[in-house]
Amino acid sequence: MTYLDQVAELVRRECGVSLRASQRRSLESAIERVAPGEGPAGFLRLAGEPLTGPRLIQRLVDEITVQETSFLRDPRELETIDWQRLTETRTARIWVAGCATGEEAYSLVLLAAESLGTAEPPVEVLATDVSETALEAAREARYRDRAVTGLSQRWRETYFTEEDALWSPLEVLRRPVRFARHNLVRDPAPPLGEGRFDLITCRNVLIYFDQPTVDAVIASLERALEPDGVLLLGAADALQGAARRLEQATPSQGPPVRESARKLEELLAGALTAADDGRHAESLRATAELLAQNPLDARAYFVQGLVQLAAGARSEAVVSLRRAVYIDPRFSLASFTLGRAYDELGEPVDARRAYEQTLRTLDPEDDRHDELLRQVDLGDIAAACRARIAALAEK
């Protein structure tokens, strides 16, 4: 293992970021910025110093992990949040894990305010990141034009001030948000001193982790949720994660990558066919293989949950189907099946919420899951959801 490889491994252990071979030149440049003239070998020597080493490692992590983001990034995912439900009985506790420079934390307060029709929505937001540099920028909260391009003119005028071509959120957005450093890989979840959360968002973060780290982080985030809480991972992570793993498996950019993608699609199709035919064990083996390739594959979790439900393993089905919905909150067939699983478990409140989410996210123009829908009619799903919601309301 070269000295540069050792630095990359140090970064992975410290914050979970798994650097590809194509990123090693960027890593060398980052080392030069934090330890000029030392190179990888000198950096490792300095990193081992008990007094100065931890700070030097943190500076390298800052260089590698600070990512540019924007307000209301990937808004379709955020639109699935049911603010009325989250706040109907108490102030909603929200954790933005991997908040970068703070845009998502402020965006969530804005969306809550708009949805609830109040300038002081009952929400408390903890926003954390591993990068101290990112957190400093989040607290300062001065953003360039490109960060607010996703906001309407009315929202900019209502919730922001502009000075010297920089936009700053008003106190109505800043007041409910507090920032703290937290390492998703090394620190406990929920963070020390914190209780469980009603909503956790962790978007565009898991793409940088390897498979075992992704599995561990998702499990820790699930433990930090209230029993009826919502975890929002984001479909972008899933898509980018699949692409990244294909690149690692077949480094060339030509036909081998397309061939690997085709094999994964064939594996999914085989899992679904086996499920339809009642070959449960075969289907579960195929979904396990898919999830080993990409632990953020919502479709694999859906098929896994479908098979578990058919086999009578209702609690296991709930876990799989919840993960499908965490990863892709607009996956209406997954939320509908989750409602069925809760129904069979005798959990009417959770079942109703799952059916309500299905109705909110049904979209005839969404063709991402055509292979899974097959003969299922969206109108039939909507009618079934309404019928079950009405029946559950009478209990």
Buried (B, 14 or more C-beta within 10 A) or exposed (E): EEBBBBBBEBBBEBBBBBBEEEBBEEBBEBBBEBBEEBBBEBBBBBBEEEEEBEEBBBBBBBBBBBBEBBBBBBEEBBBBBBBEBBBEEEEBBBBBBBBBBBBBBBBBBBBBBBBBEEEEBBBBBBBBBBBBBBBEBBBEBBBEEEBBEBBEEEBBEBBBEEEEEBBBBEEBBBEBBEBBBBBBBEBEBBBEEBEBBBBBBBBBBBBBBBBEBBBBBBEBBBEBBBEEBBBBBBBBBBBBBBBBBBBEEBEEEEEEBEEBBEEBEEBBEBBBEBBEEEBBEBBBBBBEBBBEBBBBBBBBBBBBBBBBBBBEBBEBBBBBBBBBBBBBBBBBBBBBBBBBBBBBBEBBEBBBBBBBBBBBBBEEEBEBBEEBBEEEEBEEBBEBBBEBBEEBEEE
